[in-house]
Amino acid sequence: MFLLDVLDQTIKKLKSQTANVITLANLSLGGFAIIFGLHGNLRLSLLLIFIAALADRFDGMIARKFNIESELGKQLDSMSDIISFGVAPALLLYQGILHEFGGPGSFFTVFYIGCGAFRLARFNITESNGYFTGLPITAAGCLATLSFLIIPYAPAQTFLFIIIILSFLMVSSFKLKKV
């Protein structure tokens, strides 16, 4: 009887942390995307950002399915998202093309990260109402990352424009229905 109680408690604890473990996988993938990007392996960085997006999608689904949503999980998810969809995509585009613009390229790379952080902070203090305010950082990060694939085919100024537009969309006040 005692052994079954211990096993039951262990399973409950593991279940309660499942979403957080997946969130930490998202963060780890974003961290590795940054490291590989710094070492010039930009295609692997791109792949890791997209895998992080899958992890980000599943952590929320699992939290809702197992009814294990928590304030800690919400904060951890935002901190992971700033790494995986703020810093990693910005660095990918900076390493891929924005460095060619010198100071403005650096400025708008950091501006994108700041707008992403602002968007996440605003999300964390807002009650859930079925809508996002502004473009979610995951979507912005995936669009920035996806744009990396067209570097050989588009003028360099396109990417400065993309990162500026995504930055402003994240901090804008338009409403987007949650899916």
C-alpha positions as CSV (number, residue, x, y, z in Angstrom):
1,M,0.0,0.0,0.0
2,F,2.8,2.4,0.9
3,L,4.6,1.7,-2.3
4,L,1.5,2.4,-4.4
5,D,1.0,5.8,-2.6
6,V,4.6,6.8,-3.3
7,L,4.3,5.7,-6.9
8,D,1.0,7.6,-7.3
9,Q,2.5,10.8,-5.8
10,T,5.5,10.5,-8.1
11,I,3.3,10.2,-11.1
12,K,1.3,13.2,-10.1
13,K,4.5,15.3,-9.6
14,L,5.8,14.2,-13.0
15,K,2.5,15.0,-14.7
16,S,2.4,18.4,-13.0
17,Q,5.8,19.3,-14.5
18,T,5.3,17.9,-18.0
19,A,4.5,21.3,-19.6
20,N,7.4,23.0,-17.8
21,V,9.8,20.4,-19.0
22,I,8.6,21.0,-22.6
23,T,9.0,24.7,-22.0
24,L,12.6,24.2,-20.9
25,A,13.1,22.2,-24.0
26,N,11.9,25.2,-26.0
27,L,14.4,27.4,-24.0
28,S,17.2,24.9,-24.6
29,L,16.6,24.8,-28.3
30,G,16.6,28.6,-28.5
31,G,19.8,28.7,-26.6
32,F,21.4,26.2,-28.9
33,A,20.1,28.1,-31.9
34,I,21.9,31.2,-30.5
35,I,25.2,29.3,-29.9
36,F,25.1,27.7,-33.4
37,G,24.3,31.1,-34.9
38,L,27.3,32.7,-33.2
39,H,29.5,29.9,-34.7
40,G,28.1,30.6,-38.2
41,N,26.0,27.5,-38.5
42,L,22.9,29.5,-39.5
43,R,20.9,26.7,-41.1
44,L,21.1,24.6,-38.0
45,S,20.1,27.7,-36.0
46,L,17.1,28.1,-38.2
47,L,16.0,24.5,-37.7
48,L,16.4,24.7,-33.9
49,I,14.1,27.8,-33.8
50,F,11.4,25.9,-35.7
51,I,11.7,22.9,-33.4
52,A,11.4,25.3,-30.5
53,A,8.2,26.6,-32.0
54,L,6.8,23.1,-32.0
55,A,7.8,22.7,-28.3
56,D,6.2,26.0,-27.5
57,R,3.0,24.9,-29.2
58,F,2.9,21.6,-27.3
59,D,3.7,23.0,-23.8
60,G,0.5,25.0,-23.8
61,M,-1.6,22.2,-25.2
62,I,-0.3,19.8,-22.6
63,A,-0.8,22.3,-19.7
64,R,-4.5,22.8,-20.8
65,K,-5.1,19.1,-21.4
66,F,-3.7,18.0,-18.0
67,N,-5.2,21.1,-16.3
68,I,-1.7,22.1,-15.0
69,E,-1.6,25.7,-16.0
70,S,0.2,27.8,-13.5
71,E,1.6,31.3,-13.0
72,L,5.1,29.8,-12.9
73,G,4.5,28.0,-16.2
74,K,3.3,31.3,-17.8
75,Q,6.4,33.2,-16.6
76,L,8.7,30.4,-17.7
77,D,7.1,30.2,-21.1
78,S,7.6,33.9,-21.6
79,M,11.3,33.7,-20.6
80,S,11.8,30.8,-22.9
81,D,10.0,32.7,-25.8
82,I,12.2,35.7,-25.5
83,I,15.2,33.4,-26.1
84,S,13.7,31.2,-28.8
85,F,11.7,33.8,-30.7
86,G,13.3,37.1,-29.7
87,V,17.0,36.7,-29.4
88,A,17.6,33.6,-31.6
89,P,15.7,34.9,-34.8
90,A,17.1,38.4,-34.3
91,L,20.7,37.0,-34.1
92,L,20.0,34.7,-37.1
93,L,19.0,37.7,-39.3
94,Y,21.8,39.8,-37.9
95,Q,24.4,37.2,-38.7
96,G,22.7,36.4,-42.0
97,I,22.4,39.9,-43.4
98,L,21.6,42.8,-41.0
99,H,25.3,43.1,-40.0
100,E,25.8,44.6,-43.4
101,F,23.9,47.8,-42.2
102,G,26.4,48.5,-39.4
103,G,24.9,50.6,-36.6
104,P,21.3,50.6,-38.0
105,G,21.4,46.8,-38.4
106,S,22.6,46.4,-34.8
107,F,20.0,48.9,-33.5
108,F,17.0,47.3,-35.2
109,T,18.2,43.8,-34.1
110,V,18.2,44.9,-30.5
111,F,15.0,46.9,-31.0
112,Y,13.2,43.7,-32.2
113,I,14.3,41.9,-29.0
114,G,13.1,44.8,-26.9
115,C,9.7,44.9,-28.6
116,G,9.4,41.2,-28.1
117,A,10.2,41.5,-24.4
118,F,7.7,44.3,-24.0
119,R,5.0,42.2,-25.8
120,L,5.7,39.3,-23.5
121,A,5.6,41.5,-20.4
122,R,2.3,43.0,-21.5
123,F,0.9,39.5,-22.1
124,N,1.9,38.3,-18.6
125,I,0.1,41.1,-16.8
126,T,-3.1,40.9,-18.9
127,E,-6.1,38.6,-18.2
128,S,-6.7,36.0,-20.8
129,N,-9.7,37.0,-22.9
130,G,-9.4,34.8,-25.9
131,Y,-7.4,37.4,-27.9
132,F,-3.8,38.3,-28.3
133,T,-2.9,42.0,-28.3
134,G,-0.3,42.5,-31.0
135,L,1.5,39.9,-32.9
136,P,2.6,37.0,-30.6
137,I,6.4,36.8,-30.4
138,T,6.3,33.1,-31.5
139,A,4.7,34.2,-34.8
140,A,7.1,37.1,-35.2
141,G,10.1,34.9,-34.5
142,C,8.9,32.3,-37.0
143,L,8.3,34.9,-39.7
144,A,11.7,36.4,-39.0
145,T,13.3,33.0,-39.2
146,L,11.4,32.1,-42.3
147,S,12.5,35.3,-44.0
148,F,16.1,34.1,-43.6
149,L,15.5,31.6,-46.4
150,I,14.9,34.4,-48.9
151,I,18.2,36.2,-48.2
152,P,19.7,35.1,-51.6
153,Y,16.6,36.3,-53.5
154,A,15.7,39.6,-51.9
155,P,17.5,43.0,-51.6
156,A,19.2,43.5,-48.2
157,Q,16.9,46.4,-47.3
158,T,14.0,44.0,-47.3
159,F,15.3,42.4,-44.1
160,L,15.7,45.7,-42.3
161,F,12.1,46.4,-43.3
162,I,10.9,43.0,-42.1
163,I,12.5,43.3,-38.6
164,I,11.1,46.8,-38.2
165,I,7.6,45.8,-39.2
166,L,7.6,42.7,-37.0
167,S,8.9,44.8,-34.1
168,F,6.0,47.3,-34.4
169,L,3.4,44.5,-34.9
170,M,4.4,42.9,-31.6
171,V,3.8,46.1,-29.6
172,S,0.8,47.3,-31.6
173,S,-2.7,47.2,-30.1
174,F,-4.6,45.2,-32.7
175,K,-6.5,42.1,-31.4
176,L,-5.8,38.7,-32.8
177,K,-8.1,35.7,-31.8
178,K,-6.2,32.9,-30.1
179,V,-6.2,29.6,-32.0
